[in-house]
Amino acid sequence: MMKNHNKSLLALVLLGMLGLSACGSDGKDGANGAPGTPGAPGTPGTDGQNGTDAGSVVSTVYKAGDVTISIDPAGSTIAGNGVFALKFTATAKNQAGQVKPLTGISEIRLMSATAVTNATHDGPAVYWQNNGVAAGNGTSMYCTLTGTRGSSNACTITEDPATPGSYTGTWAHDGAAPIMNATDDLNAPHRIGVRITNLTDADGNKLPDYVWSNMTYVPATGEVGVASGKDTVANQACMNCHGENPATGGIAAPIGHRNQNVENCVLCHTPALQPNADDAAKGYVFDLPAMIHRIHGGEHLAKLSTYGFKQTAEWAEIPYPAPLDQCTVCHSTEEGKTSWETPNRAACSGCHSNIDWATGEGHSEFNLAQADDSQCAACHSTGALAPINAHKVGKRAEVAGLLTVDFTSATKAASTTPGNQDVTIKANVTFNGAPLADVTALNVLNKVSTLMGNVNNKGEVTRWGTRPNLNAGTAAAGVLTLTATVTDAQATGTIYVGTEANFCVSSDEKIVACTESDLMFNSDDPVGATSTVKFFDLDGNTAVTARFADPVRITVSEAKCNACHTSLDYIKGNRHGVYKFDQCMDCHNNNYAGSYHPDTQILTLGKNAEGNIEVQSAAAGSATFHNRDLVTVAHRFHSGNMNSNTTEVAGVFLDNTGELHGYPAPSSDCSVCHKDGAKLFAEDGGLTSGKRSIAVTGGYISPVAESCRSCHTSGAALAHFKSNGATTDDAPDSTADLPIESCSTCHAQGKSYGIDKFHIMK
């Protein structure tokens, strides 16, 4: 049958060839054959997997804080000597703020550490051990889609197609996964850190913040959220100065590796992370407690180099805004979190960098050598040498009560000088804990100034040019009487009365002259007296409270200032013993013209070959400041524009006196100082404070523009201010009755270009 069929095909081919090579008549078409029998149906294919519904997942994110990573300890083996396994889920918010599975993760970085109970006499009672380092495999490991990263092995990350946002990680290479430590104690608290390294936004831009998550757990039981016994510094303590990143909820300032919180930092900065000999000689330390101490020691340690203290050039320019020895500025005092009270050589060497433990040089006048930490507690656990006592933790606030001044009344009477009135002020005063008996005892004070002036019906203040010092009056049975002779115009309506007195304290807690040698605090660091500014109406009417003492009109929190500075009287040094804004207002108000820092120049900074910051060029500046107003002065200090418009280098600013001013948070982070939820603009478009003008040499200027100009110093910014109704100090007005600027039209909170859109505000 097959042979006949083939012959037929051959005949057809031959006929076709003849038909192509000669012209003959066409033959008739043959009749169609009967249709063949249909073949049997094929086996049905397997149904395909349903696609993911649009909008049910997200693959891009807009800020790091929108991502949540959850590790499943029951499905993971990420400690000890077992077979490595990782199971986690990831979610993120979409543009509508809805939480959805995060799909498409292609790379993560893992770090693991154990809170080890120290069985030796070297180091703290509990310390973090990086398990990768302990196993000799580096500090971390990566997981990728291919199981490799460059030329290095990595774990293989796989997303479950049936459950988007659910991932597993496996190790397919010889040997143990890098973070697996065979000698690890699985009953100890562990911390695993996960960082997603490849996330972008919808436009393909890489996120500016790291996406970190960590979990503290016990591998042997799977218990999550356990206390490590080592977290003695809360993130909030760092954020008090460095600000809170609204995108991550962590530390805002771009310090270190942008790891955002202390829990992440400790994964790498463990006692095993030691500098090489060259770095150690330069003053570097990398274990977190010692490193943070050394960094915050900053310029203070650098100034002590003549006494053998070490400080790196990189950290030597860092100013610290609080007393360096107040441990509780950073360390929590909660029960179980007071490990700072048990000293060890490594942590103490962060600040006490002049000590050679091998020889004992620098360790007391006896040069006590210490081979380990076994003897530290013998001297430093209790008594005068315990850290809480040796560092005088909290003592500054306690000894402030050695001098109290409580103003009780103010009355007026005609003066013997025509056109003047004698204003008599009384105050209850205690000195060294007893009622003041003799006014001459106050001669020992470092500063004896009083604060006095008028308060108008708007709550604005105008200081008196002359006022009596505390020691210029009389005292009897604890009552101090002072007399101020002022003009008739000044001796009317409400006045304010206060003091900025400060004093030095001896080691036995007595007020003494600052020239004494045995002082509790340095002579340039006296303590402000305990006193409150009072308001009295000289005409017998209800006294007006100054706006600086009215919480409704103040958008800045003194508590937030103190969270970073510990106490405002400390940051003012020996110049002013002040704690509150209503004391600062005596000089820093909008009716007192002039400035301590009128000259301006632009200083371009850079680092020299030794790594030190220095001025590389100077030129005339475009911004001048001719006012003492509290808002603009504070902005100038914290923006670095003290008396010059400076270029920022590593967060450090240099003014034209050669002084360094460092601001530890992003300069756009208003929430570090301003109250949470504060509204900066009033309903009429002016400032919430009610301030409508600022006095400068030659007249008055607008307050909103001057506040913003502390940072926005360009010529274009100045032109913008003027075009929107601002009066600036290049052309001040002769009247304080200025029109309200139109800034709030665009820049009030909630507006299209609101200040909250471009600054960090809570």
Secondary structure, 3 states (H helix, E strand, C coil): CHHHHHHHHHHHHHHHHHHHHCCCCCCCCCCCCCCCCCCCCCCCCCCCCCCCCCCCCECCCCCHHHEEEEECHHHCECCCCCCCEEEEEEEEECCCCCEEEECCCCEEEEEEEEEEECCCCCCCCEEEEEHHHHCCCCCCEEEECCCEECCEECEEEEECCCCCCEEEEECCCCCCCCCCCCCCCCCCCEEEEEEECCCECCCCCECCCCEEEEEEEECCCCEECCCCCCCCECHHHHHHHHCECCCCCCECCCCCCCCCCHHHHCCCCCCCCCCCHHHHHHCCCCCHHHHHHHHHHHHHHHHCHHHCCCCCCCCCCCCCCCCCCCHHHCECCCCCCCHHHCCCHHHHCCCCCCCCCCCCCCCCCCCCCCCCCCCHHHHHCCHHHCHHHHCCCCHHHHHHHHEEEEEEEEEEEECCCCCEEEEEEEEEEEECCEECCCHHHHHHCCECCEEEEEECCCCCEEECCCCCCHHHCEEECCEEEEEEEEECCCCCCEEEEEECCEEEEECCCCEECCCCCCECCCCCCCEECEECCEEEECCCCCCCCCHHHCHHHCCECHHHHHHHHCCHHHHCCCCCCCCCHHHHCCCCCCCCECCCCCCCEEEEEEECCCCCEEEEEEEECCCCCCECCHHHHHHHHHHCCCCCEECCECCEEECCCCCEEECCCCCCEHHHCECCCCCCECCCCCECCCCCCEEECCEEECHHHHHHCCCCCCHHHHHHHHHCCCCCCCCCECCCCCCCCCHHHHHCCCCCCCHHHHCECC
